[in-house]
């Protein structure tokens, strides 16, 4: 949806729509949407790999998959981003880059459910219509979790 369309929707039904989950990964959209819709219109990233930069550019937060396996780390990253502390964001985010990527190796939420099982947080198995993480991805997800210090 174009930023101008977001603005038009906000103008016409702003009393019932308080914000948008912007999951395109296109960081050039943050500024025009904020400028057209105002600071009272909330914007959340739906993309973990660009979420911290999204917030540094004026977004309000991230609807995060990674936070399911690294909640404290994602909280620290978002607090730093909201405080516009780019250095801390980069330091905290460095170890999670592989996690951000590998948790999307298959359709969400399949990889994160597998990761939570591997961490001992949930029982093995997955409820339909989802399928289990394909075995070819197990090593990739496990390696990313290990490199991030999660496993």
KEPADO-633427 format. One record per residue: residue number from 1; x, y, z of N, C-alpha, C in turn. Coordinates in Angstrom, 2 decimals, m for minus. Layout:
// KEPADO-633427
+------+---------+---------+---------+---------+---------+---------+---------+---------+---------+
! resi !    n_px !    n_py !    n_pz !   ca_px !   ca_py !   ca_pz !    c_px !    c_py !    c_pz !
+------+---------+---------+---------+---------+---------+---------+---------+---------+---------+
!  NUM !       X !       Y !       Z !       X !       Y !       Z !       X !       Y !       Z !
...
+------+---------+---------+---------+---------+---------+---------+---------+---------+---------+
//
This chain:
// KEPADO-633427
+------+---------+---------+---------+---------+---------+---------+---------+---------+---------+
! resi !    n_px !    n_py !    n_pz !   ca_px !   ca_py !   ca_pz !    c_px !    c_py !    c_pz !
+------+---------+---------+---------+---------+---------+---------+---------+---------+---------+
!    1 !    0.85 !   m1.17 !    0.00 !    0.00 !    0.00 !    0.00 !    0.91 !    1.24 !    0.00 !
!    2 !    0.63 !    2.16 !   m0.85 !    1.43 !    3.39 !   m0.93 !    1.28 !    4.21 !    0.35 !
!    3 !    2.31 !    4.97 !    0.73 !    2.18 !    5.85 !    1.89 !    0.98 !    6.79 !    1.78 !
!    4 !    0.69 !    7.27 !    0.58 !   m0.46 !    8.17 !    0.40 !   m1.78 !    7.44 !    0.68 !
!    5 !   m1.83 !    6.15 !    0.38 !   m3.03 !    5.36 !    0.68 !   m3.19 !    5.17 !    2.18 !
!    6 !   m2.08 !    4.92 !    2.86 !   m2.11 !    4.81 !    4.33 !   m2.65 !    6.10 !    4.92 !
!    7 !   m2.16 !    7.23 !    4.42 !   m2.61 !    8.54 !    4.90 !   m4.10 !    8.75 !    4.64 !
!    8 !   m4.56 !    8.37 !    3.47 !   m5.97 !    8.51 !    3.12 !   m6.86 !    7.68 !    4.06 !
!    9 !   m6.43 !    6.47 !    4.34 !   m7.19 !    5.61 !    5.26 !   m7.22 !    6.24 !    6.65 !
!   10 !   m6.07 !    6.73 !    7.10 !   m6.00 !    7.37 !    8.42 !   m6.94 !    8.57 !    8.48 !
!   11 !   m6.96 !    9.37 !    7.44 !   m7.82 !   10.56 !    7.41 !   m9.29 !   10.18 !    7.47 !
!   12 !   m9.66 !    9.09 !    6.82 !  m11.07 !    8.72 !    6.73 !  m11.57 !    7.86 !    7.88 !
!   13 !  m10.71 !    7.06 !    8.47 !  m11.14 !    6.19 !    9.57 !  m10.12 !    6.20 !   10.71 !
!   14 !   m9.44 !    7.31 !   10.87 !   m8.40 !    7.44 !   11.88 !   m8.84 !    7.16 !   13.29 !
!   15 !  m10.13 !    7.33 !   13.57 !  m10.60 !    7.09 !   14.93 !  m10.62 !    5.61 !   15.29 !
!   16 !  m10.60 !    4.74 !   14.29 !  m10.61 !    3.31 !   14.59 !   m9.32 !    2.60 !   14.19 !
!   17 !   m8.45 !    3.28 !   13.48 !   m7.15 !    2.71 !   13.10 !   m6.07 !    3.57 !   13.75 !
!   18 !   m5.31 !    2.95 !   14.65 !   m4.29 !    3.71 !   15.38 !   m2.90 !    3.57 !   14.78 !
!   19 !   m2.73 !    2.62 !   13.86 !   m1.40 !    2.42 !   13.30 !   m1.37 !    1.32 !   12.27 !
!   20 !   m0.14 !    0.94 !   11.90 !    0.04 !   m0.04 !   10.84 !    1.26 !   m0.90 !   11.14 !
!   21 !    1.15 !   m2.17 !   10.77 !    2.31 !   m3.06 !   10.77 !    2.90 !   m2.97 !    9.37 !
!   22 !    4.07 !   m2.43 !    9.28 !    4.74 !   m2.19 !    8.00 !    5.76 !   m3.31 !    7.80 !
!   23 !    5.41 !   m4.30 !    7.02 !    6.25 !   m5.50 !    6.88 !    6.89 !   m5.64 !    5.50 !
!   24 !    7.04 !   m4.55 !    4.80 !    7.64 !   m4.63 !    3.47 !    9.15 !   m4.76 !    3.53 !
!   25 !    9.75 !   m4.31 !    4.64 !   11.21 !   m4.26 !    4.73 !   11.79 !   m3.04 !    4.04 !
!   26 !   10.95 !   m2.22 !    3.45 !   11.38 !   m1.02 !    2.73 !   11.44 !    0.16 !    3.70 !
!   27 !   12.64 !    0.47 !    4.15 !   12.82 !    1.51 !    5.16 !   12.54 !    2.92 !    4.63 !
!   28 !   12.47 !    3.10 !    3.32 !   12.19 !    4.43 !    2.78 !   10.73 !    4.83 !    3.01 !
!   29 !    9.90 !    3.92 !    3.48 !    8.48 !    4.21 !    3.70 !    8.22 !    4.86 !    5.06 !
!   30 !    9.14 !    4.70 !    6.00 !    8.90 !    5.18 !    7.37 !    8.65 !    6.69 !    7.39 !
!   31 !    9.57 !    7.45 !    6.84 !    9.46 !    8.92 !    6.89 !    8.21 !    9.46 !    6.21 !
!   32 !    7.91 !    9.05 !    4.96 !    6.71 !    9.61 !    4.34 !    5.42 !    9.24 !    5.08 !
!   33 !    5.32 !    8.02 !    5.59 !    4.10 !    7.65 !    6.31 !    3.99 !    8.47 !    7.59 !
!   34 !    5.10 !    8.61 !    8.32 !    5.08 !    9.42 !    9.55 !    4.72 !   10.87 !    9.23 !
!   35 !    5.30 !   11.42 !    8.18 !    5.02 !   12.81 !    7.81 !    3.57 !   13.02 !    7.41 !
!   36 !    3.01 !   12.07 !    6.67 !    1.63 !   12.20 !    6.21 !    0.60 !   11.90 !    7.29 !
!   37 !    0.93 !   10.98 !    8.18 !   m0.06 !   10.51 !    9.16 !    0.11 !   11.13 !   10.55 !
!   38 !    1.27 !   11.70 !   10.83 !    1.50 !   12.34 !   12.12 !    2.06 !   11.39 !   13.17 !
!   39 !    2.60 !   11.99 !   14.22 !    3.24 !   11.21 !   15.28 !    2.27 !   10.37 !   16.09 !
!   40 !    0.98 !   10.71 !   16.07 !    0.01 !    9.92 !   16.82 !   m0.37 !    8.63 !   16.10 !
!   41 !    0.05 !    8.47 !   14.86 !   m0.20 !    7.25 !   14.09 !    0.98 !    6.31 !   14.32 !
!   42 !    0.72 !    5.18 !   14.95 !    1.78 !    4.24 !   15.32 !    2.21 !    3.41 !   14.12 !
!   43 !    3.51 !    3.10 !   14.10 !    4.06 !    2.26 !   13.03 !    4.95 !    1.20 !   13.65 !
!   44 !    4.62 !   m0.06 !   13.37 !    5.43 !   m1.17 !   13.85 !    6.00 !   m1.92 !   12.66 !
!   45 !    7.27 !   m2.26 !   12.76 !    7.89 !   m3.08 !   11.73 !    7.43 !   m4.51 !   11.91 !
!   46 !    7.27 !   m5.21 !   10.83 !    6.97 !   m6.63 !   10.88 !    8.13 !   m7.45 !   10.35 !
!   47 !    9.31 !   m6.85 !   10.32 !   10.49 !   m7.49 !    9.74 !   11.64 !   m7.40 !   10.75 !
!   48 !   11.97 !   m8.52 !   11.38 !   13.02 !   m8.51 !   12.41 !   14.36 !   m8.01 !   11.89 !
!   49 !   14.73 !   m8.36 !   10.67 !   16.05 !   m7.99 !   10.17 !   16.22 !   m6.49 !    9.98 !
!   50 !   15.14 !   m5.75 !    9.76 !   15.24 !   m4.30 !    9.60 !   14.49 !   m3.54 !   10.70 !
!   51 !   13.95 !   m4.26 !   11.67 !   13.12 !   m3.64 !   12.71 !   13.81 !   m2.57 !   13.52 !
!   52 !   15.07 !   m2.80 !   13.90 !   15.75 !   m1.79 !   14.72 !   16.02 !   m0.52 !   13.91 !
!   53 !   16.41 !   m0.67 !   12.66 !   16.62 !    0.51 !   11.80 !   15.30 !    1.24 !   11.58 !
!   54 !   14.23 !    0.49 !   11.42 !   12.89 !    1.05 !   11.27 !   12.57 !    1.97 !   12.45 !
!   55 !   12.87 !    1.52 !   13.66 !   12.60 !    2.33 !   14.86 !   13.56 !    3.51 !   14.93 !
!   56 !   14.82 !    3.31 !   14.59 !   15.76 !    4.43 !   14.57 !   15.30 !    5.53 !   13.61 !
!   57 !   14.58 !    5.15 !   12.56 !   14.09 !    6.12 !   11.57 !   12.76 !    6.76 !   11.96 !
!   58 !   12.19 !    6.35 !   13.09 !   10.94 !    6.97 !   13.53 !    9.80 !    6.02 !   13.81 !
!   59 !    9.99 !    4.74 !   13.53 !    8.95 !    3.76 !   13.85 !    8.79 !    3.60 !   15.35 !
!   60 !    7.74 !    2.91 !   15.75 !    7.41 !    2.80 !   17.18 !    7.77 !    1.46 !   17.80 !
!   61 !    8.12 !    0.47 !   17.00 !    8.47 !   m0.83 !   17.54 !    8.47 !   m1.88 !   16.46 !
!   62 !    8.57 !   m3.13 !   16.89 !    8.59 !   m4.25 !   15.96 !    7.69 !   m5.36 !   16.48 !
!   63 !    6.92 !   m5.94 !   15.60 !    6.16 !   m7.15 !   15.91 !    7.10 !   m8.27 !   15.52 !
!   64 !    7.75 !   m8.85 !   16.53 !    8.93 !   m9.67 !   16.33 !    8.71 !  m11.16 !   16.48 !
!   65 !    9.27 !  m11.92 !   15.55 !    9.33 !  m13.37 !   15.67 !   10.52 !  m13.74 !   16.55 !
!   66 !   11.64 !  m13.06 !   16.35 !   12.85 !  m13.33 !   17.13 !   12.61 !  m13.17 !   18.63 !
!   67 !   11.74 !  m12.26 !   19.02 !   11.46 !  m12.04 !   20.44 !   10.91 !  m13.28 !   21.13 !
!   68 !   10.38 !  m14.22 !   20.38 !    9.91 !  m15.47 !   20.97 !   11.05 !  m16.31 !   21.51 !
!   69 !   12.23 !  m16.21 !   20.91 !   13.38 !  m17.00 !   21.35 !   14.43 !  m16.16 !   22.07 !
!   70 !   14.39 !  m14.85 !   21.91 !   15.36 !  m13.95 !   22.56 !   14.64 !  m12.69 !   23.05 !
!   71 !   13.69 !  m12.84 !   23.99 !   12.88 !  m11.69 !   24.40 !   13.69 !  m10.57 !   25.06 !
!   72 !   14.60 !  m10.91 !   25.94 !   15.38 !   m9.87 !   26.63 !   16.24 !   m9.10 !   25.64 !
!   73 !   16.90 !   m9.83 !   24.75 !   17.78 !   m9.18 !   23.76 !   16.97 !   m8.26 !   22.84 !
!   74 !   15.82 !   m8.72 !   22.38 !   14.99 !   m7.87 !   21.52 !   14.47 !   m6.65 !   22.28 !
!   75 !   14.17 !   m6.82 !   23.56 !   13.74 !   m5.69 !   24.38 !   14.87 !   m4.66 !   24.48 !
!   76 !   16.09 !   m5.12 !   24.73 !   17.23 !   m4.21 !   24.82 !   17.45 !   m3.47 !   23.50 !
!   77 !   17.32 !   m4.19 !   22.40 !   17.49 !   m3.57 !   21.08 !   16.43 !   m2.50 !   20.84 !
!   78 !   15.19 !   m2.80 !   21.15 !   14.11 !   m1.83 !   20.93 !   14.23 !   m0.63 !   21.86 !
!   79 !   14.62 !   m0.86 !   23.12 !   14.83 !    0.28 !   24.02 !   15.93 !    1.19 !   23.49 !
!   80 !   17.02 !    0.60 !   23.01 !   18.12 !    1.38 !   22.45 !   17.68 !    2.12 !   21.19 !
!   81 !   16.90 !    1.46 !   20.34 !   16.43 !    2.09 !   19.11 !   15.50 !    3.25 !   19.42 !
!   82 !   14.60 !    3.06 !   20.37 !   13.69 !    4.16 !   20.75 !   14.45 !    5.34 !   21.35 !
!   83 !   15.58 !    5.04 !   22.00 !   16.43 !    6.10 !   22.56 !   17.39 !    6.67 !   21.51 !
!   84 !   17.31 !    6.16 !   20.29 !   18.16 !    6.58 !   19.16 !   19.64 !    6.32 !   19.43 !
!   85 !   19.94 !    5.24 !   20.16 !   21.31 !    4.84 !   20.47 !   21.77 !    3.79 !   19.45 !
!   86 !   22.17 !    4.28 !   18.29 !   22.55 !    3.40 !   17.18 !   23.68 !    2.44 !   17.57 !
!   87 !   24.66 !    2.93 !   18.31 !   25.80 !    2.08 !   18.69 !   25.33 !    0.88 !   19.51 !
!   88 !   24.48 !    1.11 !   20.49 !   23.99 !    0.01 !   21.32 !   23.11 !   m0.93 !   20.50 !
!   89 !   22.29 !   m0.38 !   19.62 !   21.46 !   m1.22 !   18.74 !   22.34 !   m2.17 !   17.95 !
!   90 !   23.38 !   m1.64 !   17.34 !   24.26 !   m2.46 !   16.52 !   24.98 !   m3.52 !   17.35 !
!   91 !   25.43 !   m3.14 !   18.55 !   26.11 !   m4.10 !   19.43 !   25.18 !   m5.24 !   19.83 !
!   92 !   23.98 !   m4.90 !   20.26 !   23.02 !   m5.90 !   20.73 !   22.48 !   m6.77 !   19.60 !
!   93 !   22.33 !   m6.18 !   18.43 !   21.73 !   m6.87 !   17.29 !   22.71 !   m7.78 !   16.55 !
!   94 !   23.99 !   m7.54 !   16.71 !   25.01 !   m8.27 !   15.94 !   24.83 !   m9.78 !   16.01 !
!   95 !   24.66 !  m10.32 !   17.19 !   24.56 !  m11.77 !   17.33 !   23.25 !  m12.37 !   16.87 !
!   96 !   22.26 !  m11.54 !   16.61 !   20.94 !  m12.05 !   16.23 !   20.68 !  m12.06 !   14.73 !
!   97 !   21.60 !  m11.55 !   13.95 !   21.36 !  m11.46 !   12.51 !   21.01 !  m12.81 !   11.89 !
!   98 !   21.74 !  m13.85 !   12.25 !   21.45 !  m15.18 !   11.73 !   20.10 !  m15.70 !   12.19 !
!   99 !   19.73 !  m15.38 !   13.43 !   18.43 !  m15.80 !   13.96 !   17.31 !  m15.12 !   13.18 !
!  100 !   17.45 !  m13.80 !   12.98 !   16.44 !  m13.07 !   12.20 !   16.21 !  m13.74 !   10.84 !
!  101 !   17.30 !  m14.15 !   10.22 !   17.21 !  m14.75 !    8.88 !   16.65 !  m16.17 !    8.93 !
!  102 !   17.20 !  m17.00 !    9.80 !   16.84 !  m18.42 !    9.79 !   15.43 !  m18.69 !   10.32 !
!  103 !   14.89 !  m17.81 !   11.14 !   13.52 !  m18.01 !   11.60 !   12.50 !  m17.81 !   10.49 !
!  104 !   12.99 !  m17.45 !    9.31 !   12.12 !  m17.32 !    8.14 !   12.56 !  m18.25 !    7.00 !
!  105 !   13.31 !  m19.31 !    7.35 !   13.75 !  m20.27 !    6.32 !   12.57 !  m21.04 !    5.75 !
!  106 !   11.49 !  m21.12 !    6.49 !   10.21 !  m21.66 !    6.03 !    9.14 !  m20.71 !    6.53 !
!  107 !    7.91 !  m20.98 !    6.18 !    6.80 !  m20.09 !    6.55 !    6.69 !  m19.94 !    8.07 !
!  108 !    6.53 !  m18.70 !    8.51 !    6.30 !  m18.40 !    9.92 !    4.94 !  m18.97 !   10.32 !
!  109 !    4.81 !  m19.61 !   11.44 !    5.69 !  m19.75 !   12.60 !    6.41 !  m21.09 !   12.69 !
!  110 !    6.55 !  m21.81 !   11.59 !    7.14 !  m23.15 !   11.65 !    8.54 !  m23.14 !   12.26 !
!  111 !    9.50 !  m22.32 !   11.76 !   10.84 !  m22.36 !   12.33 !   10.91 !  m21.93 !   13.80 !
!  112 !   10.14 !  m20.92 !   14.19 !   10.21 !  m20.46 !   15.58 !    9.61 !  m21.50 !   16.52 !
!  113 !    8.60 !  m22.21 !   16.08 !    8.05 !  m23.28 !   16.92 !    9.07 !  m24.40 !   17.09 !
!  114 !    9.80 !  m24.73 !   16.03 !   10.86 !  m25.73 !   16.13 !   11.95 !  m25.24 !   17.08 !
!  115 !   12.33 !  m23.97 !   16.95 !   13.37 !  m23.39 !   17.82 !   12.93 !  m23.45 !   19.29 !
!  116 !   11.69 !  m23.12 !   19.56 !   11.19 !  m23.17 !   20.94 !   11.20 !  m24.60 !   21.46 !
!  117 !   10.90 !  m25.57 !   20.61 !   10.99 !  m26.98 !   21.01 !   12.44 !  m27.33 !   21.32 !
!  118 !   13.36 !  m26.90 !   20.45 !   14.79 !  m27.20 !   20.64 !   15.29 !  m26.57 !   21.94 !
!  119 !   14.73 !  m25.44 !   22.32 !   15.11 !  m24.75 !   23.56 !   14.44 !  m25.38 !   24.79 !
!  120 !   13.53 !  m26.32 !   24.57 !   12.83 !  m26.96 !   25.67 !   11.67 !  m26.15 !   26.22 !
!  121 !   11.19 !  m25.20 !   25.44 !   10.10 !  m24.32 !   25.89 !    8.71 !  m24.84 !   25.53 !
!  122 !    8.62 !  m25.67 !   24.50 !    7.34 !  m26.25 !   24.09 !    7.54 !  m27.73 !   23.79 !
!  123 !    6.45 !  m28.46 !   23.78 !    6.51 !  m29.88 !   23.45 !    6.74 !  m30.06 !   21.95 !
!  124 !    7.29 !  m31.22 !   21.62 !    7.51 !  m31.54 !   20.21 !    6.17 !  m31.66 !   19.49 !
!  125 !    6.17 !  m31.30 !   18.23 !    4.97 !  m31.40 !   17.43 !    4.42 !  m30.03 !   17.09 !
!  126 !    3.52 !  m30.02 !   16.15 !    2.93 !  m28.76 !   15.70 !    1.49 !  m29.04 !   15.28 !
!  127 !    0.64 !  m28.12 !   15.57 !   m0.78 !  m28.27 !   15.30 !   m1.07 !  m27.90 !   13.84 !
!  128 !   m1.88 !  m28.73 !   13.19 !   m2.28 !  m28.46 !   11.82 !   m3.05 !  m27.16 !   11.71 !
!  129 !   m3.04 !  m26.51 !   10.60 !   m2.57 !  m27.00 !    9.31 !   m1.08 !  m26.81 !    9.09 !
!  130 !   m0.35 !  m26.36 !   10.11 !    1.09 !  m26.20 !    9.95 !    1.76 !  m27.56 !    9.84 !
!  131 !    2.95 !  m27.56 !    9.28 !    3.74 !  m28.77 !    9.20 !    5.02 !  m28.57 !   10.00 !
!  132 !    5.72 !  m29.64 !   10.28 !    6.97 !  m29.53 !   11.04 !    8.05 !  m28.91 !   10.15 !
!  133 !    9.05 !  m28.34 !   10.80 !   10.19 !  m27.79 !   10.07 !   10.88 !  m28.92 !    9.30 !
!  134 !   11.11 !  m28.69 !    8.03 !   11.77 !  m29.71 !    7.22 !   13.18 !  m29.95 !    7.76 !
!  135 !   13.55 !  m31.21 !    7.82 !   14.81 !  m31.62 !    8.44 !   16.03 !  m30.93 !    7.83 !
!  136 !   15.95 !  m30.58 !    6.57 !   17.08 !  m29.92 !    5.91 !   17.42 !  m28.56 !    6.55 !
!  137 !   16.47 !  m27.97 !    7.29 !   16.68 !  m26.66 !    7.92 !   17.10 !  m26.76 !    9.39 !
!  138 !   17.02 !  m27.92 !    9.99 !   17.31 !  m28.06 !   11.41 !   18.69 !  m27.51 !   11.77 !
!  139 !   19.70 !  m27.93 !   11.02 !   21.07 !  m27.50 !   11.31 !   21.25 !  m26.00 !   11.19 !
!  140 !   20.63 !  m25.41 !   10.20 !   20.75 !  m23.96 !    9.99 !   20.16 !  m23.18 !   11.14 !
!  141 !   18.95 !  m23.57 !   11.56 !   18.29 !  m22.86 !   12.66 !   19.06 !  m23.09 !   13.95 !
!  142 !   19.46 !  m24.33 !   14.19 !   20.22 !  m24.64 !   15.41 !   21.53 !  m23.86 !   15.47 !
!  143 !   22.24 !  m23.78 !   14.36 !   23.50 !  m23.03 !   14.31 !   23.28 !  m21.55 !   14.62 !
!  144 !   22.24 !  m20.96 !   14.05 !   21.94 !  m19.55 !   14.32 !   21.63 !  m19.33 !   15.79 !
!  145 !   20.87 !  m20.24 !   16.39 !   20.55 !  m20.13 !   17.82 !   21.80 !  m20.27 !   18.67 !
!  146 !   22.68 !  m21.19 !   18.30 !   23.93 !  m21.38 !   19.05 !   24.83 !  m20.15 !   18.93 !
!  147 !   24.97 !  m19.63 !   17.72 !   25.82 !  m18.45 !   17.50 !   25.32 !  m17.23 !   18.26 !
!  148 !   24.01 !  m17.17 !   18.48 !   23.42 !  m16.05 !   19.23 !   23.46 !  m16.30 !   20.74 !
!  149 !   23.94 !  m17.47 !   21.15 !   23.99 !  m17.79 !   22.57 !   22.64 !  m18.18 !   23.16 !
!  150 !   21.70 !  m18.55 !   22.30 !   20.37 !  m18.92 !   22.76 !   20.34 !  m20.39 !   23.17 !
!  151 !   21.08 !  m21.23 !   22.46 !   21.21 !  m22.65 !   22.82 !   22.56 !  m22.89 !   23.45 !
+------+---------+---------+---------+---------+---------+---------+---------+---------+---------+
//
